[in-house]
Amino acid sequence: MRRLYLITICTLLAACSSEHEDIKQWMKESSKDVRPGIPPLPKVIPYQAVPYLADKLVDPFVPGKIEPENKQGGDNGKKGGPNFAARDERNNLLEKYPLESIKMIGFLNVNNQPMAVVQVEQHVKQVKRGDYIGQDFGIVIEINDQKMSLKELVQDSAGDWTERESILQLQAKEGSKK
């Protein structure tokens, strides 16, 4: 029985190999004119060192970028700078804390003048329009029952003073479902 299977398989294989001679001939004729084209490698450009002149660049780790060098004369030599001496004279508690640590916890309307109630650490203060708040010379420009808008004066990476607007949202009490 095994011999019969083996003879049958060999016969089938022999028949298949002679059957496709025409295809093999066509493949040879078609591929004799075709040459595989491999694109050439790109030219290697030699390395050119670029000098790094760090002495002419602004050092990002200088403390002057975080806190201006000249706190005595107002604008630190740049146009539109804040007046540090006036802030020191005001001696306002709310100007000693960053804006992120101050929470607006309430809203009052006293004699048709809106006021915000803010908390920083254990201190609770009332703030009205025109008051200074935060370490970035923030001045309150608008107060309503949802938020308090401030205009701050900050120093950018080039050392110039620019204005930016910030908002303190009214904080809901932790236990309330507002």
Secondary structure, DSSP 4 states (H G I P E B T S, - for coil): -HHHHHHHHHHHHHHHHHHTHHHHHHHHHHHSS-----PPPPPPPPP------GGGSPPTT-HHHHS-S--SSSSTTSTT---HHHHHHH--GGGGS-GGG-EEEEEEEETTEEEEEEEETTEEEEEETT-EETTTTEEEEEE-SSEEEEEEEEE-TTS-EEEEEEEEEBPPPTT---
